[in-house]
Amino acid sequence: MPRSAHQRHDGRGEPQTRFGYIGAYSTIDNDRLEALAAVPKKDGGLTDREFRILQWFVGATPGYDEPVMKTTAYIADRNGMTGDALGRIVRTLVKRRLLFFVEEFGRQKFYKVTPYLASQGSSAEQRDAIRAYNPPEIPGLEKNGPVRGTSRDDRR
């Protein structure tokens, strides 16, 4: 008799979890992204366009420790801005350690998001990636803690 993928060899059911992960998966740090979105520019935060480009890079990240392999012209066109404006924004995000330069092909540079904000890969790969980078300075975020003025209990 053929057995189900969730049965042992003796026919008994295999214990399952609703969200069991095998292999790579995406992780996004909601506290850090919330802090980046909440702090106004005058207090050291990001502009709306800078945050939008950062979010675009988070969504376009292809996999563990890989750069977003899209040209500046493509990214600028998708976000409704000029290549010069995108270049200024990317330089700002690199300076703040939210994006990292990875490789260059001709005159085109490719960047990836800091693993402190978003990561794709196994848990071990994410821990290794976090050890390899300095954390970005995010105003409004306590050192290794939740956003000021909020806690996980207050959000319920």
MOHU-V291140 format. One record per pair of residues at least 12 apart in sequence whose C-alpha atoms are under 7 Angstrom apart, sorted by the first residue. I is the first residue (numbers start at 1). GAP is how many residues later the second one is. Records with the same first field share a line. If there is no record, write none. Layout:
BEGIN
I: GAP ; GAP
END
This chain:
BEGIN
23: 99
24: 96 ; 97 ; 98
25: 95 ; 96 ; 97
26: 93 ; 94 ; 95
27: 91 ; 92 ; 93
28: 89 ; 90 ; 91
29: 87 ; 88 ; 89
31: 115 ; 116
32: 85 ; 109
33: 84
35: 103 ; 105 ; 106 ; 112
36: 102
37: 14
39: 100 ; 101
44: 95
45: 94
50: 39
57: 56
58: 55 ; 60
63: 57 ; 58
64: 55 ; 56 ; 57
66: 46
67: 35 ; 43 ; 44 ; 45
68: 42 ; 43 ; 44
69: 41
71: 37
96: 40 ; 41
97: 39
98: 15 ; 16 ; 38
99: 12 ; 13 ; 14 ; 15
100: 12 ; 13 ; 14
115: 14 ; 15
116: 14 ; 19
END
